Amino acid sequence: MPKYLVQASYTPDGAKGLLTEGGSGRKQAVEQVVASCHGTLESMYFAYGEDDLYIVLDFPDHLSMAAVAMTVRASGAVSSKAIPLLTVEEVDEAVKRVVDFRPPSS
């Protein structure tokens, strides 16, 4: 199952919602939207700084992650980016593949 690290920042309206619902309310909302596309929430951490939230998600496919990301971003309450994560085994498989590459200026 593809795994993603999501980095998110609340807009002012999104931050107001967080203040109203608290962290538990937002976690329930994340679990609901992720489950609606057959995904699972592995971990969720709030932070302060450039990003407000770090989430690790599993989805059955890339389109499910894309559907959730587009829907959540369209709300205007949060901006986010999803970073695909690779397992150690996937990296081992990738390094065995032959890639025909010529760097620029070669």
VMD Tcl script that draws the C-alpha trace (Angstrom):
set ca {
  {0.00 0.00 0.00}
  {1.51 3.39 -0.92}
  {2.48 5.45 2.12}
  {2.60 9.27 2.29}
  {3.94 11.94 4.59}
  {1.56 14.91 4.53}
  {2.81 18.31 5.67}
  {0.00 20.79 6.26}
  {-0.52 24.37 7.39}
  {-3.81 25.82 8.53}
  {-5.19 29.02 7.06}
  {-6.54 31.51 9.63}
  {-10.02 29.99 9.25}
  {-8.61 26.48 9.62}
  {-6.76 27.53 12.79}
  {-10.03 28.88 14.20}
  {-11.62 25.50 13.56}
  {-8.75 23.77 15.35}
  {-9.22 26.05 18.34}
  {-12.92 25.12 18.41}
  {-12.55 21.33 17.88}
  {-9.19 20.65 19.45}
  {-6.73 18.07 18.23}
  {-9.03 15.10 18.86}
  {-11.75 16.58 16.66}
  {-9.33 17.14 13.81}
  {-7.93 13.61 14.17}
  {-11.45 12.19 13.83}
  {-11.99 14.32 10.71}
  {-8.73 13.08 9.18}
  {-9.61 9.46 9.95}
  {-13.02 9.93 8.35}
  {-11.78 11.48 5.10}
  {-8.94 8.96 4.77}
  {-11.23 5.99 5.45}
  {-13.68 7.28 2.81}
  {-11.01 6.40 0.22}
  {-10.04 3.13 1.92}
  {-6.90 4.55 3.53}
  {-5.60 4.46 7.09}
  {-4.05 7.02 9.39}
  {-0.73 5.71 10.73}
  {0.29 8.76 12.77}
  {-0.62 12.40 13.25}
  {1.41 15.11 14.97}
  {0.72 18.79 15.49}
  {3.64 21.19 15.37}
  {4.37 24.87 15.42}
  {6.60 26.60 12.94}
  {6.33 26.58 9.16}
  {3.97 23.56 9.18}
  {1.15 22.90 11.66}
  {0.60 19.22 11.04}
  {2.50 16.08 10.00}
  {0.53 12.98 9.06}
  {1.56 9.54 7.77}
  {-1.14 7.84 5.67}
  {-1.56 4.56 3.81}
  {-3.75 4.39 0.71}
  {-4.53 1.53 -1.66}
  {-3.36 3.59 -4.65}
  {-2.09 7.02 -5.72}
  {-5.48 8.16 -7.01}
  {-7.02 7.79 -3.56}
  {-4.35 10.07 -2.09}
  {-4.89 12.55 -4.93}
  {-8.68 12.58 -4.37}
  {-8.29 13.28 -0.65}
  {-5.62 15.94 -1.22}
  {-7.70 17.82 -3.80}
  {-10.84 17.71 -1.66}
  {-9.08 18.90 1.50}
  {-7.20 21.69 -0.29}
  {-10.40 22.87 -1.98}
  {-11.87 23.57 1.46}
  {-9.54 26.54 1.81}
  {-8.88 25.63 5.47}
  {-5.49 24.06 4.89}
  {-2.59 24.02 2.46}
  {-0.66 20.79 2.19}
  {1.78 18.66 0.29}
  {1.91 14.88 0.12}
  {5.30 13.20 -0.10}
  {5.37 9.58 -1.29}
  {7.41 7.39 1.08}
  {9.38 4.30 0.02}
  {10.13 1.28 2.16}
  {13.67 -0.08 2.45}
  {12.61 -3.01 0.28}
  {11.26 -0.69 -2.42}
  {14.55 1.21 -2.50}
  {16.43 -2.10 -2.78}
  {14.26 -2.99 -5.77}
  {14.70 0.46 -7.35}
  {18.50 0.41 -7.16}
  {18.55 -2.86 -9.13}
  {16.78 -1.31 -12.11}
  {18.85 -0.30 -15.11}
  {18.41 3.36 -16.04}
  {19.65 4.73 -19.36}
  {20.69 8.28 -18.41}
  {23.12 10.79 -19.87}
  {23.73 13.89 -17.71}
  {23.57 17.32 -19.33}
  {26.84 18.46 -20.94}
  {28.08 14.89 -21.38}
}
mol new
graphics top color blue
foreach p $ca { graphics top sphere $p radius 0.5 }
foreach p [lrange $ca 0 end-1] q [lrange $ca 1 end] { graphics top cylinder $p $q radius 0.2 }
display resetview
